Amino acid sequence: MITRAVDGNNDWLFGRSKQDYKVGRDAVAQNIKTRLQSFLGDCFFSLEDGIDWFNLLGSKQTLILSLNIQAVILNTPEVVKLTQIDFTLNASRNLLLTYEVLTIYGVLTQEDFIEVQTYIDDPNENLILQDGDNLLQQDDGLLLLQGGL
């Protein structure tokens, strides 16, 4: 497997020729993390992919969350077997995930921190997304920034 590398903000890397790509186990690890960060129904050409993070994080349904995470990992191309998995949810609804998989390239042991944005309920039924210290509010299809940059 070969895939374009991403930086800490999950943006593609460009301008460094072959160094902007990952191959083998590194590519599989990045692919798994990217797939785990996907929200259910968020990809227009594959609506069944991803995890229902909105409903599963912060709930008592850790078994269902665990099964969803395992399914995403096992359905990742070039993953043969999931041999170990452990995850911890913190108070901010972020996930620390440790897993070991057998790939066609050998054993991959990985620790990923999945940070999910916090959505705040708004009585006016507008979607409000908290991004660090800023509030992003969707109002009639527009995204409004409240707070400093």
Steps between C-alpha positions, in 0.01 A plus 500: 500500500613852427316809621567871522631600842310745719627743761379551858191685372414218257593716200677335206873560471640635172834617362739235629464240223504140634519622860138613466383138478473215747540136405452165670410493869523880528241539223268245665536677838411836346209344311362345821523831689336692217217247481451514878467879484219474245144569607220268393322636192756777444648369175257556211619200297506258795235593754533176699868557583615666821392491862191658654714715731215738586288230661766264632748732671396591850235230514503180698512293179871417515442151361336640186777759468762225537333288232482798263869578552594135443292487182668812360846362574424154359343643183809710426680377188805279565402427862487125554418464870438712809697341782459754782296813569455728799345844521432764760253788479586817690262763639534711182363210293837433341624150440839348574523183294773235513485209261708232336417367155653253264540653155635352181822686591528354851385596849398862561468632856349846517377754753264763361333798664168570332382851576136558420365854482241594763154590379290723723120490502343830402136577589459674162588165333816639343804276492780638718847347478757580766847514342749572775416844641284596202136427432395425145124534448312381196206725421301445179793322333759763600778435746550794737811539716454631853810584701858577407715325245 
